[in-house]
Amino acid sequence: MRAPLPATLVATVRAALGRRARPGEPLARHTSFRIGGPAELLVLPETPDELTLALQSAAAHGVGVTLLGGGSNVLVGDGGIRGMVVQLGRGFSRVDWTARADGASVRAGASVQLGRLARAAVARGLAGLEFAEGIPGTVGGALFMNAGAYGGDLAAVVEAVEGIDPAAGPQVFAGRALVFRYRRTELPAGFVVTTVRFALRQEDEATLRRRLEAVRGRRVAAQPPGQSAGSVFKNPPGDHAGRLIESAGLKGIRAGRARISRRHANFIVNEGGASACDVQALIELAQRVVWERERVWLEPEVRLVGSW
């Protein structure tokens, strides 16, 4: 049986963060799936100094750190997460706009809601984030996943990334120095994103609003309401995960209180009281049946973390 967190670690972090350091916090409260066991220690830092203290304290005690982001693209195991779980607080939700001749540089904190930022940009006549309308994740989580939809992604507009390395302290990486992949951005191990700078171009506001509304309409028409984590699988090259799952006859299939959506087969919905194991069973079923029928292996887009 694994030893509990060192008392000195918990005491140090609680002395600095007070009630924003929460031993045994249920993570179902912090994920869009509304699923997940407790964090051994959840910390919600509001400043770079608080974040640095938490990360350095964990490193000094040899305790692992899991970043939760906005909790919108993750499935937390029913056994919860050992070690320290970090979810950035409201102190990382500032947005600064700097005008340029051809548009603007936008500096957004990692806990800013990406869809809200997209709407704010359109209201200023700034193009580049319209694809993000309706994406529920935060800027930090979206950067980690290189979020994208309807032909756009974050890689196209990222100018720089700021963050904290527990060993080296504050770090800044130019966007061109990062390696962006499909639904993943390569970041240094242990690095926590605190701010992302975007380069957006000026465009006619009315045109941008029409584009934004078109994205919203497509998303509302295609994606199911309810408790989910968005698209479960990455689209394989030249195809769509939802089409493959539907073709395999799995649309509407249930496991416990989780169901493959009847509206969009690449969504799994918590119908109330689903466990992580229910969702995992559907993920594995879709992978197995699609492989047997099509010889295509579906790779999860949702992160599975914690104890099962």
TIKOL-200286 format. One line per 10 residues: number of its first residue (from 1); for each residue x, y, z of N, C-alpha, C. Coordinates in nm, 3 decimals. Layout:
N
NUM	X:Y:Z:X:Y:Z:X:Y:Z  ...
END
This chain:
308
1	0.085:-0.120:0.000:0.000:0.000:0.000:0.088:0.125:0.000  0.057:0.220:-0.085:0.138:0.340:-0.098:0.121:0.430:0.023  0.234:0.491:0.067:0.230:0.580:0.182:0.155:0.708:0.147  0.089:0.769:0.247:0.019:0.896:0.222:0.119:1.007:0.194  0.068:1.118:0.146:0.153:1.234:0.120:0.226:1.276:0.248  0.351:1.322:0.236:0.422:1.371:0.354:0.346:1.485:0.420  0.335:1.479:0.550:0.261:1.581:0.624:0.324:1.719:0.606  0.456:1.722:0.591:0.523:1.852:0.573:0.485:1.916:0.440  0.465:1.835:0.337:0.422:1.888:0.206:0.282:1.948:0.219  0.191:1.873:0.276:0.054:1.923:0.290:0.052:2.050:0.374
11	0.128:2.052:0.483:0.131:2.169:0.571:0.187:2.291:0.499  0.293:2.272:0.421:0.355:2.384:0.349:0.258:2.445:0.249  0.192:2.361:0.172:0.103:2.411:0.069:-0.023:2.473:0.132  -0.074:2.412:0.236:-0.194:2.467:0.300:-0.164:2.600:0.368  -0.041:2.615:0.420:-0.004:2.742:0.483:-0.005:2.855:0.381  0.030:2.824:0.256:0.037:2.926:0.152:-0.098:2.948:0.082  -0.174:2.841:0.061:-0.297:2.849:-0.019:-0.425:2.842:0.064  -0.414:2.807:0.190:-0.533:2.798:0.273:-0.633:2.696:0.220  -0.759:2.738:0.204:-0.864:2.646:0.159:-0.851:2.606:0.014  -0.759:2.667:-0.057:-0.735:2.628:-0.196:-0.636:2.513:-0.207
21	-0.598:2.455:-0.094:-0.526:2.328:-0.089:-0.619:2.228:-0.021  -0.668:2.128:-0.096:-0.779:2.045:-0.050:-0.745:1.895:-0.055  -0.704:1.838:0.056:-0.684:1.692:0.060:-0.817:1.620:0.040  -0.814:1.514:-0.039:-0.932:1.431:-0.058:-1.045:1.494:-0.136  -1.016:1.596:-0.215:-1.122:1.665:-0.291:-1.177:1.575:-0.403  -1.309:1.552:-0.409:-1.367:1.473:-0.519:-1.347:1.543:-0.653  -1.286:1.475:-0.747:-1.256:1.538:-0.875:-1.376:1.539:-0.969  -1.481:1.465:-0.937:-1.603:1.474:-1.016:-1.657:1.616:-1.017  -1.627:1.693:-0.913:-1.670:1.833:-0.907:-1.592:1.921:-1.004  -1.483:1.872:-1.058:-1.391:1.955:-1.136:-1.376:1.906:-1.280
31	-1.460:1.815:-1.326:-1.451:1.765:-1.464:-1.586:1.776:-1.532  -1.584:1.795:-1.664:-1.708:1.808:-1.739:-1.784:1.676:-1.746  -1.716:1.563:-1.728:-1.782:1.433:-1.724:-1.861:1.416:-1.593  -1.824:1.493:-1.490:-1.878:1.478:-1.354:-1.850:1.336:-1.302  -1.729:1.291:-1.333:-1.683:1.157:-1.295:-1.543:1.171:-1.237  -1.512:1.089:-1.137:-1.375:1.086:-1.088:-1.366:1.076:-0.937  -1.276:0.992:-0.888:-1.252:0.980:-0.744:-1.176:1.099:-0.690  -1.132:1.091:-0.565:-1.070:1.206:-0.499:-0.925:1.228:-0.540  -0.884:1.355:-0.535:-0.742:1.389:-0.545:-0.680:1.371:-0.407  -0.563:1.312:-0.403:-0.495:1.303:-0.273:-0.472:1.444:-0.218
41	-0.433:1.535:-0.307:-0.425:1.677:-0.270:-0.450:1.760:-0.394  -0.560:1.836:-0.395:-0.588:1.929:-0.504:-0.543:2.068:-0.461  -0.467:2.135:-0.547:-0.426:2.273:-0.519:-0.476:2.361:-0.632  -0.523:2.482:-0.593:-0.576:2.578:-0.690:-0.501:2.709:-0.673  -0.379:2.719:-0.725:-0.300:2.841:-0.710:-0.361:2.956:-0.788  -0.345:3.078:-0.736:-0.398:3.198:-0.799:-0.289:3.287:-0.857  -0.163:3.261:-0.824:-0.052:3.345:-0.870:0.064:3.256:-0.914  0.155:3.310:-0.997:0.274:3.233:-1.033:0.357:3.192:-0.911  0.362:3.277:-0.809:0.439:3.241:-0.689:0.377:3.122:-0.617  0.243:3.121:-0.607:0.177:3.007:-0.544:0.198:2.879:-0.625
51	0.189:2.891:-0.756:0.212:2.775:-0.842:0.354:2.723:-0.827  0.451:2.813:-0.827:0.591:2.773:-0.812:0.613:2.702:-0.679  0.558:2.757:-0.572:0.573:2.694:-0.440:0.515:2.552:-0.440  0.396:2.535:-0.498:0.334:2.403:-0.501:0.418:2.304:-0.581  0.464:2.346:-0.697:0.543:2.256:-0.782:0.676:2.221:-0.718  0.742:2.320:-0.662:0.872:2.295:-0.600:0.859:2.210:-0.474  0.751:2.230:-0.398:0.728:2.149:-0.279:0.704:2.003:-0.317  0.625:1.982:-0.421:0.601:1.845:-0.466:0.731:1.780:-0.513  0.812:1.856:-0.591:0.938:1.802:-0.641:1.033:1.768:-0.526  1.038:1.854:-0.424:1.128:1.832:-0.311:1.092:1.706:-0.233
61	0.965:1.668:-0.235:0.921:1.549:-0.163:0.904:1.428:-0.256  0.943:1.442:-0.382:0.931:1.331:-0.475:0.788:1.291:-0.505  0.697:1.388:-0.501:0.555:1.362:-0.523:0.516:1.401:-0.666  0.446:1.314:-0.734:0.404:1.341:-0.871:0.298:1.449:-0.878  0.295:1.520:-0.991:0.200:1.628:-1.013:0.118:1.597:-1.139  -0.013:1.610:-1.129:-0.104:1.594:-1.242:-0.174:1.727:-1.268  -0.169:1.774:-1.392:-0.238:1.898:-1.429:-0.379:1.865:-1.476  -0.476:1.937:-1.422:-0.615:1.908:-1.455:-0.672:2.001:-1.560  -0.619:2.121:-1.575:-0.676:2.216:-1.670:-0.819:2.248:-1.632  -0.904:2.264:-1.733:-1.045:2.293:-1.705:-1.128:2.169:-1.681
71	-1.066:2.051:-1.692:-1.137:1.927:-1.667:-1.233:1.886:-1.776  -1.217:1.942:-1.896:-1.316:1.917:-2.002:-1.273:1.811:-2.102  -1.152:1.763:-2.093:-1.104:1.664:-2.191:-1.033:1.550:-2.120  -1.091:1.510:-2.004:-1.023:1.414:-1.919:-1.124:1.321:-1.854  -1.083:1.197:-1.836:-1.159:1.099:-1.759:-1.074:1.056:-1.641  -1.119:1.090:-1.520:-1.046:1.057:-1.398:-1.096:0.924:-1.344  -1.005:0.836:-1.311:-1.042:0.705:-1.261:-1.122:0.710:-1.131  -1.198:0.604:-1.107:-1.283:0.599:-0.988:-1.200:0.598:-0.859  -1.074:0.555:-0.869:-0.986:0.555:-0.753:-0.919:0.688:-0.727  -0.949:0.788:-0.810:-0.891:0.920:-0.792:-0.748:0.930:-0.842
81	-0.679:1.034:-0.799:-0.542:1.060:-0.845:-0.451:1.075:-0.724  -0.346:0.995:-0.721:-0.246:1.004:-0.615:-0.157:1.126:-0.638  -0.093:1.172:-0.532:-0.002:1.285:-0.543:-0.076:1.417:-0.544  -0.017:1.515:-0.611:-0.074:1.649:-0.616:-0.142:1.673:-0.751  -0.263:1.726:-0.746:-0.335:1.766:-0.866:-0.341:1.918:-0.867  -0.301:1.979:-0.979:-0.298:2.124:-0.991:-0.404:2.169:-1.090  -0.489:2.260:-1.046:-0.587:2.326:-1.134:-0.574:2.476:-1.112  -0.533:2.548:-1.215:-0.508:2.691:-1.201:-0.637:2.765:-1.169  -0.627:2.863:-1.077:-0.744:2.937:-1.031:-0.771:3.061:-1.114  -0.861:3.146:-1.062:-0.906:3.264:-1.134:-0.796:3.367:-1.154
91	-0.691:3.359:-1.075:-0.580:3.452:-1.092:-0.511:3.439:-1.227  -0.537:3.329:-1.295:-0.477:3.306:-1.427:-0.580:3.327:-1.538  -0.676:3.416:-1.514:-0.782:3.438:-1.614:-0.778:3.579:-1.674  -0.664:3.646:-1.662:-0.654:3.781:-1.718:-0.629:3.775:-1.869  -0.687:3.873:-1.940:-0.665:3.886:-2.085:-0.620:4.029:-2.114  -0.508:4.044:-2.187:-0.457:4.174:-2.228:-0.450:4.180:-2.380  -0.501:4.292:-2.436:-0.506:4.312:-2.582:-0.410:4.424:-2.619  -0.318:4.396:-2.713:-0.224:4.497:-2.760:-0.241:4.513:-2.910  -0.283:4.633:-2.951:-0.310:4.658:-3.093:-0.182:4.657:-3.175  -0.195:4.611:-3.300:-0.088:4.614:-3.398:-0.145:4.668:-3.528
101	-0.057:4.697:-3.620:-0.102:4.753:-3.748:-0.195:4.658:-3.822  -0.170:4.528:-3.811:-0.248:4.429:-3.886:-0.343:4.349:-3.798  -0.356:4.387:-3.670:-0.443:4.312:-3.581:-0.410:4.337:-3.436  -0.381:4.229:-3.362:-0.350:4.246:-3.220:-0.276:4.125:-3.167  -0.199:4.149:-3.061:-0.141:4.042:-2.981:-0.227:4.029:-2.857  -0.269:3.908:-2.828:-0.358:3.882:-2.715:-0.286:3.790:-2.617  -0.273:3.837:-2.493:-0.208:3.760:-2.388:-0.316:3.709:-2.292  -0.340:3.578:-2.294:-0.451:3.520:-2.219:-0.399:3.422:-2.115  -0.449:3.435:-1.992:-0.412:3.342:-1.887:-0.461:3.202:-1.917  -0.393:3.103:-1.859:-0.422:2.963:-1.891:-0.560:2.919:-1.847
111	-0.622:2.986:-1.749:-0.754:2.944:-1.703:-0.869:3.017:-1.773  -0.837:3.101:-1.872:-0.941:3.167:-1.952:-1.015:3.062:-2.035  -1.147:3.073:-2.041:-1.225:2.983:-2.126:-1.200:3.017:-2.272  -1.161:2.916:-2.351:-1.121:2.941:-2.489:-1.236:2.995:-2.573  -1.355:2.937:-2.558:-1.470:2.985:-2.635:-1.503:3.130:-2.604  -1.492:3.168:-2.478:-1.518:3.307:-2.438:-1.415:3.400:-2.501  -1.290:3.357:-2.507:-1.185:3.437:-2.569:-1.214:3.455:-2.718  -1.261:3.349:-2.783:-1.294:3.358:-2.925:-1.403:3.461:-2.950  -1.505:3.463:-2.867:-1.613:3.559:-2.884:-1.566:3.702:-2.859  -1.478:3.719:-2.759:-1.424:3.852:-2.730:-1.338:3.902:-2.847
121	-1.264:3.812:-2.910:-1.182:3.850:-3.025:-1.269:3.895:-3.141  -1.374:3.821:-3.170:-1.465:3.857:-3.279:-1.528:3.993:-3.254  -1.564:4.021:-3.129:-1.624:4.149:-3.095:-1.528:4.266:-3.121  -1.398:4.236:-3.125:-1.297:4.339:-3.154:-1.253:4.335:-3.300  -1.318:4.254:-3.382:-1.282:4.245:-3.522:-1.151:4.174:-3.544  -1.121:4.072:-3.460:-0.995:3.999:-3.469:-1.021:3.854:-3.507  -0.953:3.806:-3.609:-0.976:3.673:-3.664:-0.867:3.576:-3.621  -0.903:3.448:-3.617:-0.808:3.342:-3.590:-0.855:3.241:-3.488  -0.956:3.276:-3.406:-1.003:3.186:-3.301:-1.149:3.144:-3.320  -1.210:3.177:-3.434:-1.352:3.148:-3.451:-1.382:2.998:-3.439
131	-1.289:2.914:-3.478:-1.310:2.769:-3.471:-1.338:2.723:-3.329  -1.296:2.803:-3.228:-1.304:2.763:-3.088:-1.439:2.791:-3.025  -1.532:2.853:-3.097:-1.664:2.880:-3.041:-1.729:2.748:-2.996  -1.766:2.745:-2.869:-1.831:2.626:-2.815:-1.736:2.525:-2.755  -1.605:2.540:-2.774:-1.510:2.450:-2.709:-1.505:2.486:-2.561  -1.532:2.390:-2.470:-1.548:2.425:-2.330:-1.417:2.438:-2.251  -1.306:2.399:-2.308:-1.180:2.396:-2.233:-1.118:2.532:-2.210  -1.014:2.532:-2.129:-0.938:2.653:-2.100:-0.826:2.672:-2.202  -0.769:2.791:-2.202:-0.658:2.822:-2.292:-0.540:2.728:-2.267  -0.509:2.702:-2.140:-0.397:2.614:-2.109:-0.419:2.472:-2.156
141	-0.539:2.419:-2.128:-0.570:2.284:-2.174:-0.576:2.275:-2.325  -0.629:2.379:-2.389:-0.638:2.381:-2.535:-0.499:2.384:-2.598  -0.406:2.457:-2.535:-0.269:2.461:-2.584:-0.206:2.322:-2.574  -0.225:2.257:-2.460:-0.170:2.124:-2.438:-0.221:2.026:-2.544  -0.351:2.038:-2.580:-0.411:1.945:-2.676:-0.403:1.994:-2.820  -0.347:2.115:-2.843:-0.356:2.178:-2.975:-0.500:2.166:-3.026  -0.591:2.223:-2.948:-0.734:2.212:-2.979:-0.763:2.267:-3.118  -0.859:2.204:-3.183:-0.896:2.249:-3.316:-1.033:2.197:-3.355  -1.090:2.258:-3.457:-1.220:2.215:-3.509:-1.247:2.290:-3.638  -1.320:2.225:-3.728:-1.370:2.290:-3.850:-1.259:2.362:-3.928
151	-1.144:2.296:-3.939:-1.036:2.347:-4.021:-0.939:2.442:-3.953  -0.962:2.474:-3.826:-0.870:2.562:-3.754:-0.811:2.494:-3.633  -0.697:2.542:-3.586:-0.641:2.492:-3.462:-0.554:2.599:-3.397  -0.514:2.573:-3.273:-0.440:2.672:-3.196:-0.301:2.697:-3.256  -0.242:2.594:-3.314:-0.107:2.607:-3.366:-0.093:2.724:-3.463  -0.199:2.756:-3.535:-0.192:2.860:-3.637:-0.182:3.000:-3.579  -0.217:3.018:-3.451:-0.224:3.154:-3.396:-0.139:3.173:-3.270  -0.072:3.068:-3.223:0.009:3.082:-3.102:0.138:3.157:-3.133  0.160:3.264:-3.061:0.280:3.348:-3.078:0.387:3.312:-2.975  0.346:3.284:-2.852:0.441:3.249:-2.746:0.366:3.183:-2.632
161	0.439:3.106:-2.552:0.382:3.037:-2.436:0.468:3.068:-2.315  0.404:3.110:-2.207:0.473:3.138:-2.082:0.432:3.034:-1.979  0.523:3.002:-1.888:0.489:2.904:-1.786:0.596:2.891:-1.681  0.577:2.791:-1.594:0.666:2.767:-1.482:0.726:2.628:-1.495  0.857:2.622:-1.483:0.929:2.495:-1.470:0.972:2.484:-1.324  0.939:2.376:-1.254:0.970:2.370:-1.111:1.118:2.381:-1.080  1.205:2.343:-1.175:1.349:2.352:-1.152:1.407:2.484:-1.200  1.361:2.531:-1.315:1.421:2.649:-1.378:1.344:2.778:-1.352  1.221:2.768:-1.300:1.140:2.887:-1.276:1.064:2.930:-1.399  1.033:3.061:-1.413:0.956:3.110:-1.528:1.029:3.085:-1.660
171	0.954:3.043:-1.761:1.009:3.015:-1.894:0.915:3.072:-2.000  0.973:3.111:-2.114:0.895:3.158:-2.228:0.944:3.085:-2.352  0.850:3.032:-2.430:0.883:2.964:-2.555:0.810:3.033:-2.670  0.883:3.067:-2.774:0.819:3.120:-2.894:0.735:3.012:-2.959  0.622:3.052:-3.017:0.536:2.955:-3.082:0.608:2.875:-3.189  0.697:2.940:-3.262:0.768:2.870:-3.369:0.866:2.766:-3.316  0.900:2.774:-3.186:0.993:2.678:-3.126:0.921:2.552:-3.077  0.788:2.556:-3.072:0.711:2.442:-3.024:0.679:2.347:-3.138  0.661:2.221:-3.103:0.621:2.119:-3.200:0.472:2.090:-3.177  0.390:2.126:-3.275:0.246:2.102:-3.267:0.213:1.979:-3.350
181	0.137:1.889:-3.290:0.089:1.771:-3.360:-0.064:1.770:-3.356  -0.123:1.672:-3.422:-0.268:1.660:-3.418:-0.313:1.628:-3.276  -0.384:1.721:-3.215:-0.437:1.711:-3.080:-0.328:1.688:-2.975  -0.211:1.749:-2.999:-0.105:1.742:-2.897:0.000:1.847:-2.926  0.052:1.909:-2.822:0.165:2.001:-2.833:0.278:1.948:-2.746  0.396:1.942:-2.802:0.512:1.894:-2.726:0.560:2.004:-2.633  0.554:1.977:-2.503:0.599:2.071:-2.401:0.700:2.002:-2.311  0.794:2.076:-2.252:0.893:2.014:-2.163:0.826:1.944:-2.045  0.883:1.833:-2.002:0.829:1.760:-1.889:0.826:1.850:-1.765  0.714:1.850:-1.695:0.701:1.927:-1.574:0.663:2.073:-1.594
191	0.664:2.119:-1.717:0.634:2.259:-1.748:0.484:2.283:-1.737  0.445:2.391:-1.667:0.304:2.426:-1.651:0.277:2.557:-1.722  0.188:2.554:-1.819:0.152:2.674:-1.895:0.072:2.769:-1.807  0.113:2.896:-1.803:0.038:2.997:-1.727:-0.027:3.101:-1.817  0.033:3.126:-1.934:-0.018:3.229:-2.026:0.014:3.188:-2.169  -0.077:3.219:-2.261:-0.051:3.198:-2.403:-0.074:3.330:-2.475  0.020:3.366:-2.564:0.004:3.486:-2.646:-0.034:3.444:-2.788  -0.139:3.510:-2.838:-0.190:3.480:-2.971:-0.170:3.600:-3.063  -0.139:3.573:-3.189:-0.131:3.677:-3.291:-0.257:3.666:-3.377  -0.346:3.765:-3.366:-0.471:3.765:-3.440:-0.472:3.877:-3.542
201	-0.537:3.854:-3.654:-0.538:3.952:-3.763:-0.671:4.028:-3.765  -0.665:4.151:-3.816:-0.786:4.233:-3.828:-0.871:4.185:-3.945  -1.003:4.181:-3.922:-1.095:4.142:-4.029:-1.232:4.206:-4.001  -1.314:4.213:-4.102:-1.446:4.272:-4.087:-1.527:4.200:-3.979  -1.579:4.277:-3.883:-1.649:4.216:-3.770:-1.773:4.139:-3.813  -1.848:4.193:-3.906:-1.969:4.125:-3.952:-1.937:3.990:-4.014  -1.829:3.984:-4.091:-1.786:3.857:-4.152:-1.746:3.758:-4.044  -1.675:3.806:-3.944:-1.632:3.718:-3.835:-1.752:3.665:-3.757  -1.851:3.750:-3.734:-1.969:3.706:-3.659:-2.044:3.598:-3.736  -2.053:3.613:-3.867:-2.119:3.509:-3.947:-2.043:3.377:-3.938
211	-1.911:3.387:-3.941:-1.828:3.267:-3.931:-1.845:3.200:-3.794  -1.848:3.284:-3.690:-1.866:3.232:-3.555:-2.002:3.164:-3.539  -2.106:3.227:-3.592:-2.241:3.170:-3.583:-2.250:3.038:-3.660  -2.178:3.030:-3.773:-2.178:2.906:-3.850:-2.114:2.793:-3.770  -2.004:2.823:-3.703:-1.938:2.723:-3.619:-2.031:2.680:-3.505  -2.095:2.780:-3.441:-2.186:2.748:-3.331:-2.301:2.659:-3.379  -2.357:2.692:-3.496:-2.467:2.612:-3.549:-2.427:2.469:-3.577  -2.310:2.450:-3.636:-2.262:2.315:-3.664:-2.240:2.236:-3.536  -2.185:2.305:-3.436:-2.155:2.235:-3.310:-2.284:2.195:-3.238  -2.381:2.286:-3.232:-2.507:2.256:-3.164:-2.581:2.143:-3.235
221	-2.577:2.145:-3.368:-2.648:2.042:-3.445:-2.586:1.905:-3.429  -2.453:1.900:-3.415:-2.383:1.772:-3.417:-2.358:1.714:-3.279  -2.337:1.799:-3.180:-2.288:1.749:-3.053:-2.398:1.740:-2.949  -2.398:1.634:-2.871:-2.505:1.611:-2.774:-2.491:1.699:-2.650  -2.602:1.736:-2.589:-2.596:1.805:-2.460:-2.564:1.705:-2.349  -2.538:1.755:-2.231:-2.517:1.667:-2.117:-2.371:1.660:-2.075  -2.345:1.571:-1.983:-2.213:1.558:-1.922:-2.124:1.467:-2.006  -2.024:1.529:-2.070:-1.932:1.453:-2.154:-1.796:1.521:-2.150  -1.702:1.464:-2.223:-1.568:1.523:-2.232:-1.535:1.560:-2.375  -1.638:1.587:-2.456:-1.613:1.620:-2.595:-1.582:1.495:-2.676
231	-1.513:1.514:-2.787:-1.478:1.400:-2.873:-1.391:1.300:-2.797  -1.432:1.174:-2.800:-1.359:1.071:-2.725:-1.232:1.028:-2.799  -1.243:1.013:-2.933:-1.132:0.963:-3.012:-1.083:1.067:-3.113  -0.956:1.061:-3.143:-0.901:1.139:-3.253:-0.953:1.081:-3.384  -0.971:1.167:-3.483:-1.011:1.117:-3.615:-0.890:1.052:-3.681  -0.906:0.928:-3.729:-0.795:0.866:-3.802:-0.776:0.933:-3.937  -0.657:0.922:-3.995:-0.632:0.989:-4.123:-0.736:0.952:-4.230  -0.797:1.054:-4.288:-0.890:1.032:-4.398:-1.027:0.982:-4.357  -1.057:0.981:-4.228:-1.187:0.930:-4.186:-1.230:1.003:-4.058  -1.347:0.963:-4.005:-1.398:1.023:-3.882:-1.431:0.912:-3.782
241	-1.386:0.931:-3.659:-1.411:0.830:-3.556:-1.560:0.807:-3.537  -1.640:0.914:-3.539:-1.784:0.899:-3.521:-1.846:0.811:-3.628  -1.803:0.829:-3.753:-1.858:0.748:-3.863:-1.825:0.601:-3.843  -1.701:0.573:-3.803:-1.658:0.435:-3.784:-1.736:0.367:-3.670  -1.757:0.441:-3.562:-1.830:0.384:-3.447:-1.976:0.360:-3.483  -2.036:0.457:-3.554:-2.176:0.440:-3.596:-2.190:0.324:-3.694  -2.095:0.314:-3.787:-2.098:0.206:-3.885:-2.086:0.069:-3.818  -2.018:0.067:-3.702:-2.002:-0.058:-3.628:-2.126:-0.095:-3.547  -2.229:-0.011:-3.554:-2.354:-0.040:-3.485:-2.354:-0.010:-3.336  -2.265:0.080:-3.293:-2.250:0.105:-3.150:-2.321:0.231:-3.101
251	-2.381:0.307:-3.189:-2.450:0.428:-3.149:-2.562:0.393:-3.051  -2.562:0.460:-2.935:-2.666:0.436:-2.836:-2.638:0.324:-2.738  -2.528:0.252:-2.756:-2.493:0.142:-2.664:-2.460:0.198:-2.526  -2.501:0.125:-2.422:-2.477:0.169:-2.285:-2.387:0.072:-2.211  -2.317:0.127:-2.110:-2.248:0.048:-2.009:-2.275:0.117:-1.877  -2.350:0.052:-1.790:-2.388:0.119:-1.667:-2.470:0.244:-1.697  -2.423:0.358:-1.645:-2.492:0.485:-1.667:-2.424:0.571:-1.773  -2.335:0.512:-1.852:-2.270:0.583:-1.962:-2.324:0.530:-2.094  -2.331:0.618:-2.195:-2.386:0.579:-2.323:-2.309:0.645:-2.437  -2.284:0.568:-2.545:-2.236:0.627:-2.669:-2.353:0.705:-2.728
261	-2.332:0.834:-2.749:-2.441:0.924:-2.784:-2.516:0.879:-2.909  -2.648:0.895:-2.904:-2.729:0.868:-3.022:-2.715:0.978:-3.127  -2.672:1.096:-3.084:-2.659:1.207:-3.179:-2.525:1.204:-3.251  -2.418:1.175:-3.178:-2.283:1.176:-3.235:-2.204:1.064:-3.170  -2.165:0.965:-3.250:-2.107:0.843:-3.194:-1.967:0.862:-3.137  -1.905:0.978:-3.160:-1.773:1.002:-3.100:-1.786:1.074:-2.965  -1.906:1.073:-2.908:-1.928:1.128:-2.775:-1.981:1.017:-2.684  -1.931:1.016:-2.562:-1.987:0.931:-2.457:-2.045:1.024:-2.351  -2.170:0.997:-2.312:-2.242:1.086:-2.221:-2.266:1.015:-2.088  -2.240:1.087:-1.981:-2.276:1.041:-1.847:-2.422:1.074:-1.824
271	-2.506:0.971:-1.817:-2.650:0.992:-1.802:-2.692:1.012:-1.656  -2.593:1.021:-1.569:-2.622:1.044:-1.427:-2.573:0.929:-1.342  -2.461:0.950:-1.272:-2.408:0.846:-1.185:-2.317:0.746:-1.253  -2.271:0.775:-1.375:-2.179:0.684:-1.444:-2.045:0.681:-1.371  -1.980:0.567:-1.377:-1.845:0.553:-1.322:-1.744:0.567:-1.435  -1.619:0.590:-1.396:-1.512:0.593:-1.497:-1.500:0.458:-1.565  -1.525:0.351:-1.491:-1.517:0.218:-1.551:-1.627:0.196:-1.656  -1.744:0.257:-1.635:-1.849:0.250:-1.738:-1.800:0.312:-1.868  -1.741:0.432:-1.857:-1.692:0.502:-1.976:-1.577:0.425:-2.039  -1.486:0.377:-1.956:-1.372:0.301:-2.008:-1.419:0.177:-2.084
281	-1.523:0.112:-2.034:-1.576:-0.007:-2.102:-1.625:0.027:-2.242  -1.691:0.142:-2.257:-1.738:0.184:-2.390:-1.622:0.222:-2.481  -1.521:0.287:-2.425:-1.402:0.321:-2.504:-1.338:0.193:-2.560  -1.320:0.094:-2.473:-1.255:-0.031:-2.515:-1.343:-0.109:-2.613  -1.475:-0.104:-2.592:-1.566:-0.171:-2.686:-1.555:-0.109:-2.825  -1.558:0.025:-2.832:-1.549:0.092:-2.962:-1.416:0.059:-3.029  -1.309:0.061:-2.956:-1.178:0.029:-3.013:-1.177:-0.113:-3.070  -1.227:-0.207:-2.993:-1.221:-0.348:-3.034:-1.309:-0.374:-3.157  -1.433:-0.325:-3.153:-1.525:-0.356:-3.263:-1.481:-0.286:-3.392  -1.439:-0.161:-3.382:-1.393:-0.091:-3.503:-1.268:-0.158:-3.558
291	-1.180:-0.205:-3.473:-1.060:-0.275:-3.521:-1.099:-0.406:-3.592  -1.191:-0.479:-3.533:-1.232:-0.606:-3.593:-1.299:-0.586:-3.728  -1.375:-0.477:-3.744:-1.447:-0.452:-3.868:-1.363:-0.380:-3.973  -1.285:-0.282:-3.931:-1.219:-0.191:-4.025:-1.067:-0.197:-4.023  -1.011:-0.265:-3.923:-0.866:-0.266:-3.903:-0.812:-0.123:-3.883  -0.892:-0.042:-3.812:-0.852:0.094:-3.773:-0.853:0.099:-3.621  -0.740:0.139:-3.562:-0.734:0.150:-3.417:-0.763:0.294:-3.376  -0.868:0.314:-3.297:-0.907:0.446:-3.253:-0.823:0.489:-3.133  -0.757:0.602:-3.148:-0.672:0.655:-3.041:-0.751:0.757:-2.960  -0.758:0.740:-2.828:-0.836:0.835:-2.747:-0.782:0.978:-2.756
301	-0.874:1.072:-2.767:-0.841:1.214:-2.754:-0.856:1.255:-2.608  -0.952:1.193:-2.539:-0.971:1.218:-2.396:-0.856:1.153:-2.319  -0.802:1.226:-2.222:-0.695:1.172:-2.137:-0.756:1.088:-2.025  -0.704:0.968:-2.007:-0.745:0.882:-1.897:-0.636:0.890:-1.789  -0.672:0.940:-1.672:-0.573:0.960:-1.567:-0.624:0.902:-1.436  -0.530:0.873:-1.345:-0.566:0.830:-1.211:-0.569:0.680:-1.195  -0.633:0.637:-1.087:-0.639:0.495:-1.049:-0.772:0.434:-1.091  -0.764:0.313:-1.143:-0.884:0.248:-1.196:-0.921:0.125:-1.113
END
